[in-house]
Amino acid sequence: MLLDVIGQRAQAAENALVVGVIGAQLESVALGNRKCKLERIDGIEAQIAAEQRRVGIDRLGFDPVDIQALHDELGELMLGGSLCGGGWRIHLQATCDPLWGGKKAAQCIIRAAAHTARHCADSVSQLFVPSVIPERSASLPPLRVGYARDSVADLLAQADVLAVIGFDSTASGIDDPRYLRVGLDVIGDSVVEVWRGDGTILHGRDGLVRWSTDGDYGYFAVEVEEAERGIEAAAEQAYGALTGVVRASATPHVLRLWNYFDAINLGDGDDERYRRFCVGRARAMGDTWQDRYPAATAIGRRDGVRVLQVYALAARRPGVAVENPRQVNAWRYPREYGPTPPTFARGMTTPAGQLLISGTAAVVGAKSRHVDDVAAQLEETLTNISSLIGTASVSVTTAPGAGSLLKVYVRDPADAAMIATRLRGTLRELDGLLILNGDICRRELLVEIDGLHI
């Protein structure tokens, strides 16, 4: 967590004003499940109050829970005013690495730095806590994503691999938290999706959730059996587990989610499995991402295996959700599309400036277009993607090109050849194209595309 706070101006008229540095040990009790639980903050409130009274600074009134909530909501919070009239900047850094294993102490450091502080008696160098873990850069490097034909085992042996997503007949039975096999058939050459990080990759398990991280980005995956409970209960359980682990991690900001489960269109009206999934997902989310949802995809498998698969990309810093002006925000869909609208954004711009494109289909406003015409649906889908890219303003072009990856889900495998020819003929500079046989969330939709654009 990284939060910059501009200190309040002193209310007393003292000429000398000292900003104290408070160091507190926060015990992270994570021996069994590697979860970070802040058990104790010894004397922080008393020390802060005493220091505020001494120097005559109004009470800020934040506790660590408040700060986390503000950080999650705004990313960076600036409060007006300055200390000493010289632009003092209070910098709050909580270093807490719950996923890095073992019993790990955390430090909550308040430090001050001055541009001009003529009236302050203490030097800036005295205001820093010694032996503090150096803070990371505010910016993040781009996440490197690609499609590869290498074996899963060979890829997982590479030091920079954050995650490998396999499909259809790719290797099964590999016990590595970074690997997930999704039960969708690849149409064309069999490849896997590979995420690569920078620096040391750490990985492990926390209850149902498998995770890996390089400190900037995090991969999280969960699989929940429906059993007799159904997809709604499975979604609630999966998202409850996933949300808890992600929020406690060093990468608490969810950028992107993928959801795969069997028979997505089975059931009529509000009993359709996709609609029940949306209900369970929303219930588990609660107010976690109220009106600022991550990008997402939900696709139906046809393998007959009633297991919900969810995986997520999260980051150390928040992204910016992007909506498409041609489409109603999914989370504002009218009641006719289900008791609970889908909770996702049309896209997400990462802290590195990459655009994560949600599952996109031939929907204009809130209505599906071009029923039974896959070619027209494809063109409408590409128009929607161009509109999203233009809205995000991440590149000079609104068409996916060099550095971009697309993943296409097609309901009828017989349509795949036409779709591939159209995309490869028009988007010649694509870095990668993967076509999968899967069912889209609405029965009348025949094709859906998601991807990464830079």
Beta strands, then each sheet from edge to edge (+ up, - down):
strand 1: 2-5
strand 2: 23-28
strand 3: 89-95
strand 4: 104-113
strand 5: 144-148
strand 6: 161-167
strand 7: 179-182
strand 8: 185-186
strand 9: 192-196
strand 10: 202-206
strand 11: 209-213
strand 12: 217-225
strand 13: 253-262
strand 14: 295-301
strand 15: 307-315
strand 16: 320-322
strand 17: 347-349
strand 18: 355-360
strand 19: 363-364
strand 20: 367-368
strand 21: 405-410
strand 22: 432-437
strand 23: 447-453
sheet 1: 1+ 3- 4+ 2-
sheet 2: 5+ 9- 6+ 7+
sheet 3: 8+ 22- 21- 23+ 18- 17+ 16-
sheet 4: 10+ 11- 12+ 15- 13+ 14+
sheet 5: 19+ 20-
end
